[in-house]
Amino acid sequence: MPSLFPALVGGSVAERSALRFGDRSLTYAQLAASAGELAGRLGGAGRVAVWATPTLETAVGVVAALLAGVPAVPLNPKSGEGELGHILRDSAPSLVLAGSCDELPEAMRTWERIDIRTHSPGGAVPPAEADPGAPALIVYTSGTTGPPKGAVIPRRAIASTLDALADAWQWTGDDVLVHGLPLFHVHGLILGILGPLRRGGSVRHLGRFSTEGVARELNGGATMLFGVPTMYHRLAEALAEDAELAKALGRARLLVSGSAALPVHDHERITAATGSRVVERYGMTETLMNTSVRVDGAARPGTVGVPLPGVDLRLVEEDGTAFAGYDADGTPTGAYDGESVGEIQVRGPNLFTEYLNRPDATAAAFTEDGWFRTGDMAVLDPDGLVRIVGRKATDLIKSGGHKIGAGEIENALLEHPAVREAAVTGEPDDDLGERVVAWIVPSDPPSPPSAEELADHVARRLAPHKRPRTVRFLESLPRNDMGKILKRALPRD
């Protein structure tokens, strides 16, 4: 397999900045030396756990493991004792990699530790790389329905996803990416760190997201910004009173949002203030990236573009019958009506190979003919763009004979000026089967909008059967560290 990081072995950009975290940075030559030296110390390891703080050490540790052909298990430093213990027992790493100043929890102190050095003078990049099908990373899912599962991501999935995104986004070595995403997820680690390194470009990590940091880096030459909806919402809120931030965002070649749907209202506010659009893409731990809006293609707020090169995508009925989709070469199949809701299934080189130690879960995740069941529900609009309407388990509401996606109702609610945050769920109803329930964080808590006002607002924008029948007001919505709303954590009567 060709190198995952040609710039580390080619030497053509040796003095170019590869990584910068705050005032600490590494050129490609320095990264090659540091990661190469560490890779030499990992020989014979089965797996290595990486204490994934937002630092140079994490980036060097993961790159070193990939160079050595040793699967890396990124660990969330904020994990609770129970979750961390489960991941360590399940993945059984030979070693733990961490920064020399990191104080590890008690649960990790029985494992052999190697401190990551970020400015090693004498390492060399190993001359050969592992087979494309060999495990590269084991990334643990959020575990909303049980203990987290370790998705085994092969090297080919990383290479194919990053190369497909380079095609869709015209991503080159001249690009400088800025982001403040955590490094134990696909978004921040694979796209946000390994992506620039595969292109031979640069990444500037903020350590902690801030609108000031984004403006500073975009004004200082960064060309791309990766973020999640919570981050873009904060940017949209700040734009109203910050002309310099608007100018900075307007300078960016590419603004990318992912990990959850970006509300249409925030899309519109950012475009109105900056003249730039936010590109959305769709993926998950098990599949890396499946679709994206192309920089040279059609886009519409609320859609996630078209499948990336090499990805087969189809929508299926509850009985598994496919009714619309795309072949891997981009050829449309079936009819796109913009209304029919189906589960997304995908296949391609971007997929994980298995859930570690879980053959039952692996088998259940795939159809007999090799399609991965994403559990995400979508429609294909008449122009061919994919529009996600929610998760099958939590966001598909069957009400009065209709299949309703929570996402489109949430977007409609967020267009109401009295709504700051919104989540939509279904609850049992003796007459309808399920009724639509809206959970609202009002813009002005002392004077919230009425349930009738919100129901009428949705009915005018979508259809009467999609209006919320029950409205509940909250001070805030529960979210995970990527900004996704945790609907299972919403209070129940």
Buried (B, 14 or more C-beta within 10 A) or exposed (E): EEBBBBBBBEEEBBEBBBBBBBEBBBBBBBBBBBBBBBBBBBEEBEBBBBBBBBBBBBBBBBBBBBBBBBBBBBBBBEBEEEBBBBBBEBBEBBBBBBBEEBEBBEBBEEBEBBBBBBEBEEBEBBEEBBEBEBBBBBBBBBEBEEBBBBBBBBBBBBBBBBBBBBBBBEBEBEBBBBBBBBBBBBBBBBBBBBBBBBBBBBBBBBEEBBBEBBBBBBEEEBBBBBBBBBBBBBBBBBBEEBEEBBBBBBBBBBBBBBBBBBBBBBBBBBBEBBEBBBBBBBBBBBBBBBBBBBBEEEBBBBBBBBBBBBBBBBBBEEEEEBBBBBEBEEEEBBEBEEEBBBBBBBBBBBBBBBBBBBEEBBEEBBEEEEBBBBBBBBBBBEEBBBBBBBBBEBBBBEBEEBBBBBBBBBBBBBBBEBBBBBBBBBBEBEEBBBBBBBBBBBBEEEEBBEBEEBBEBBBEBBEEEBBBBBBBEBEEBBBBBBBBBBBEEBEEE
